[in-house]
Amino acid sequence: MDLGLNGKVALIAGASKGLGKAVALGLAREGAKVAIVARDSMRIENAAKEIREQTGASVLPLVADVTVPSDVQRVVDETVKQFGALHILVTNAGGPPPGAFISLTDEQWQNAVNLTLMSAVRLSRAAIPLMQAQRWGRIIHICSYSVKHPIENLMLSNSIRAAVVGLSKTQAIELGKDNILVNSVLPGWTMTERVEQLMQDRAKRANTDVRAQYAAIEKEIPLGRMAKPEEFASVVVFLASERASYINGVALPVDGGATRTAF
């Protein structure tokens, strides 16, 4: 199936590793030009090199902090300067730290809002006028299946990622007339560095080994395993494509059936 992504320009945040990097690689394999963003200059340069070597695609590595408004506008401007357009925006940021409600301070809440919600708001605000002018766009917010299935000790993520889904749905209503489709994708447990950190935190609190924590989670997933990053990325690539032309405003779990809710 030709996804119609050859020559499209995509900007992917949080793309030096994990889900963001997998999405950038997937889009590049389909012929998209990709701008990838992260705070760590060495990591983002290495990710760009790897994507170029595997796909031959044009890759623009950008060092920026998505919690800083001026950085957000700069990465959009540099993407357009380099590639001449912006068709696809994938918002993504590392998850806020774990913690139970009673232990979290106002500062931690504010930092998490700035990281998780406001980065998506600001990236969207910078990209939407460009997409409106060309009457074509895809915005995909990477969230978490925790908005449907709250995860123990992740109060910040459970709460604020739900706000991103609300943002996504409302953007879809407002921007459909401009042929801009907006969806959110909700990864379940996936083999990334972030998940390894969470497993170590759980093991420490439960006084068990990390493998026991993995096994306990995998037991609750109907497929019996965590996802590979590329399995998640394939869903995002499809939603970014021409073939997803009537999918708008969805919050799609990619969790191996772990979510138990019917809707």
C-alpha positions as CSV (number, residue, x, y, z in Angstrom):
1,M,0.0,0.0,0.0
2,D,1.3,3.4,-1.0
3,L,0.8,5.6,2.0
4,G,1.3,8.8,0.1
5,L,4.1,10.0,2.4
6,N,6.9,10.4,-0.1
7,G,8.1,14.0,0.1
8,K,6.0,15.0,3.0
9,V,7.7,16.9,5.8
10,A,7.3,15.7,9.4
11,L,8.4,17.2,12.7
12,I,8.7,14.8,15.5
13,A,9.4,15.9,19.1
14,G,11.2,13.7,21.7
15,A,12.8,11.8,18.8
16,S,16.3,10.9,20.1
17,K,15.1,7.6,21.5
18,G,12.1,5.5,22.3
19,L,8.7,6.0,20.7
20,G,9.6,9.3,19.0
21,K,12.7,7.9,17.4
22,A,10.7,4.9,16.2
23,V,8.1,7.1,14.6
24,A,10.7,9.2,12.9
25,L,12.3,6.1,11.5
26,G,9.0,4.8,10.3
27,L,8.1,8.0,8.5
28,A,11.5,8.2,6.9
29,R,11.1,4.7,5.6
30,E,8.0,5.8,3.8
31,G,9.9,8.7,2.1
32,A,9.1,11.5,4.4
33,K,11.6,14.2,5.2
34,V,11.9,14.4,9.0
35,A,12.9,17.0,11.5
36,I,13.7,15.4,14.8
37,V,13.8,17.3,18.1
38,A,15.4,16.6,21.5
39,R,17.3,18.4,24.3
40,D,20.5,16.2,24.1
41,S,22.6,17.2,21.1
42,M,24.7,14.0,21.0
43,R,21.6,11.8,21.1
44,I,19.7,13.7,18.5
45,E,22.7,13.7,16.1
46,N,23.2,10.0,16.6
47,A,19.5,9.4,16.0
48,A,19.7,11.4,12.8
49,K,22.7,9.5,11.6
50,E,21.0,6.2,12.3
51,I,17.8,7.2,10.4
52,R,19.8,8.4,7.4
53,E,21.9,5.2,7.3
54,Q,18.8,3.0,7.5
55,T,16.5,4.9,5.1
56,G,18.5,7.4,3.0
57,A,16.0,10.0,4.0
58,S,16.6,13.7,4.6
59,V,16.9,14.2,8.4
60,L,17.2,17.5,10.2
61,P,18.3,17.1,13.9
62,L,17.3,20.0,16.1
63,V,18.3,20.6,19.7
64,A,15.5,22.2,21.7
65,D,13.6,22.1,24.9
66,V,9.8,21.8,24.2
67,T,9.1,23.4,27.5
68,V,10.6,26.7,26.3
69,P,8.2,28.6,24.0
70,S,10.9,30.3,21.9
71,D,12.5,26.9,21.3
72,V,9.2,25.5,20.0
73,Q,8.8,28.3,17.5
74,R,12.4,28.0,16.4
75,V,12.2,24.3,15.6
76,V,9.1,24.9,13.4
77,D,10.8,27.8,11.7
78,E,13.9,25.8,11.0
79,T,12.0,22.9,9.7
80,V,10.2,25.1,7.2
81,K,13.4,26.9,6.3
82,Q,15.1,23.6,5.6
83,F,12.3,21.7,3.8
84,G,10.0,24.4,2.6
85,A,6.8,23.0,4.3
86,L,5.4,21.2,7.3
87,H,2.7,18.6,6.7
88,I,2.9,16.3,9.8
89,L,3.4,17.2,13.5
90,V,4.0,14.5,16.1
91,T,4.0,15.9,19.6
92,N,5.8,13.9,22.2
93,A,7.6,14.5,25.5
94,G,9.2,12.3,28.1
95,G,6.8,11.4,30.9
96,P,6.6,13.3,34.1
97,P,8.2,11.6,37.2
98,P,6.2,8.9,39.1
99,G,4.6,9.7,42.4
100,A,1.4,9.3,44.4
101,F,-1.0,12.3,44.7
102,I,-0.2,13.2,48.3
103,S,3.5,13.4,47.7
104,L,3.4,15.8,44.7
105,T,4.1,19.5,45.1
106,D,2.6,22.4,43.2
107,E,5.9,22.9,41.4
108,Q,5.9,19.3,40.2
109,W,2.3,19.7,38.9
110,Q,3.3,22.9,37.1
111,N,6.4,21.4,35.6
112,A,4.4,18.4,34.4
113,V,1.7,20.6,32.8
114,N,4.4,22.6,31.0
115,L,6.1,19.4,29.7
116,T,3.2,17.3,28.8
117,L,0.3,19.6,27.9
118,M,1.9,23.0,27.0
119,S,4.5,21.5,24.7
120,A,1.6,20.0,22.6
121,V,-0.3,23.3,22.8
122,R,2.7,25.4,21.6
123,L,3.9,23.0,18.9
124,S,0.3,22.9,17.5
125,R,0.0,26.7,17.7
126,A,3.2,27.1,15.7
127,A,2.3,24.4,13.1
128,I,-1.4,25.0,12.4
129,P,-1.2,28.2,10.4
130,L,1.2,26.5,8.0
131,M,-1.1,23.6,7.6
132,Q,-4.1,25.9,7.1
133,A,-2.3,27.7,4.3
134,Q,-1.7,24.5,2.4
135,R,-5.0,22.9,3.4
136,W,-3.4,19.7,4.5
137,G,-2.1,18.5,7.8
138,R,-1.8,15.8,10.3
139,I,-1.3,16.4,14.0
140,I,-0.7,13.3,16.1
141,H,-0.3,13.6,19.9
142,I,1.5,10.7,21.6
143,C,-0.2,10.2,24.9
144,S,-0.6,7.0,27.0
145,Y,-3.2,4.3,27.5
146,S,-3.2,5.5,31.1
147,V,-5.9,8.0,30.1
148,K,-8.2,5.0,29.8
149,H,-6.5,2.7,32.3
150,P,-4.7,4.7,35.0
151,I,-1.3,3.3,36.0
152,E,-0.3,3.0,39.6
153,N,2.0,5.7,41.0
154,L,1.8,7.8,37.8
155,M,-0.6,10.5,39.1
156,L,0.9,13.3,36.9
157,S,0.9,11.3,33.7
158,N,-2.5,9.8,34.2
159,S,-4.0,13.3,34.9
160,I,-2.2,15.5,32.4
161,R,-2.1,13.2,29.4
162,A,-5.9,13.1,29.6
163,A,-5.9,16.9,29.0
164,V,-3.8,16.3,25.8
165,V,-6.5,13.9,24.6
166,G,-9.1,16.6,25.3
167,L,-7.0,19.1,23.4
168,S,-6.7,16.6,20.5
169,K,-10.4,16.0,20.2
170,T,-11.2,19.7,20.3
171,Q,-8.6,20.5,17.7
172,A,-10.1,17.8,15.5
173,I,-13.5,19.5,15.7
174,E,-12.1,23.0,15.0
175,L,-9.6,22.1,12.2
176,G,-11.4,19.5,10.2
177,K,-12.7,22.2,7.9
178,D,-9.1,23.0,7.0
179,N,-8.4,19.4,6.1
180,I,-6.2,19.1,9.1
181,L,-6.8,15.8,10.9
182,V,-5.9,15.5,14.6
183,N,-5.6,12.3,16.6
184,S,-4.0,11.0,19.7
185,V,-2.3,7.6,20.1
186,L,-2.2,5.9,23.4
187,P,0.7,3.5,23.8
188,G,0.5,0.8,26.3
189,W,3.5,-0.9,27.9
190,T,6.3,-0.7,25.3
191,M,10.0,-1.7,25.5
192,T,11.6,1.7,25.9
193,E,14.1,3.3,28.3
194,R,11.2,5.1,30.0
195,V,9.5,1.8,30.8
196,E,12.8,0.3,32.1
197,Q,13.0,3.2,34.5
198,L,9.4,2.7,35.6
199,M,10.1,-1.0,36.2
200,Q,13.2,-0.2,38.2
201,D,11.1,2.2,40.3
202,R,8.4,-0.5,40.9
203,A,11.0,-3.1,41.8
204,K,12.6,-0.8,44.3
205,R,9.2,0.0,46.0
206,A,8.1,-3.6,46.0
207,N,11.6,-5.0,47.0
208,T,11.6,-7.4,44.1
209,D,13.7,-7.7,40.9
210,V,12.9,-5.9,37.7
211,R,12.1,-9.1,35.8
212,A,9.3,-9.9,38.2
213,Q,7.8,-6.5,37.5
214,Y,7.9,-7.1,33.7
215,A,6.3,-10.5,34.2
216,A,3.5,-9.1,36.3
217,I,2.6,-6.6,33.6
218,E,2.9,-9.0,30.7
219,K,0.5,-11.4,32.5
220,E,-2.2,-8.7,32.2
221,I,-1.7,-8.1,28.5
222,P,-3.8,-10.4,26.3
223,L,-0.8,-10.8,23.8
224,G,1.4,-11.8,26.7
225,R,4.2,-9.3,26.0
226,M,5.1,-5.6,25.8
227,A,5.1,-3.9,22.4
228,K,8.2,-3.2,20.3
229,P,8.6,0.6,19.5
230,E,8.2,-0.1,15.8
231,E,4.8,-1.7,16.3
232,F,3.6,1.5,17.9
233,A,5.3,3.6,15.2
234,S,3.5,1.8,12.4
235,V,0.2,3.1,13.8
236,V,1.4,6.7,13.9
237,V,2.8,6.4,10.4
238,F,-0.6,5.2,9.1
239,L,-2.4,8.1,10.8
240,A,0.0,10.5,9.3
241,S,-0.7,9.2,5.8
242,E,-3.0,10.0,2.9
243,R,-4.7,6.6,3.6
244,A,-6.0,7.8,6.9
245,S,-8.0,10.6,5.3
246,Y,-11.2,10.0,7.3
247,I,-9.8,9.3,10.7
248,N,-10.2,12.4,12.9
249,G,-10.5,13.0,16.6
250,V,-9.8,9.4,17.8
251,A,-7.8,8.4,20.9
252,L,-6.4,5.0,19.8
253,P,-4.9,2.6,22.3
254,V,-1.9,0.6,21.0
255,D,-1.7,-1.7,24.0
256,G,-2.1,-5.4,22.9
257,G,-5.6,-5.4,24.4
258,A,-4.6,-4.3,27.9
259,T,-7.3,-1.6,28.1
260,R,-10.4,-3.2,29.5
261,T,-12.9,-0.4,28.7
262,A,-15.3,-0.9,25.8
263,F,-15.0,2.7,24.6
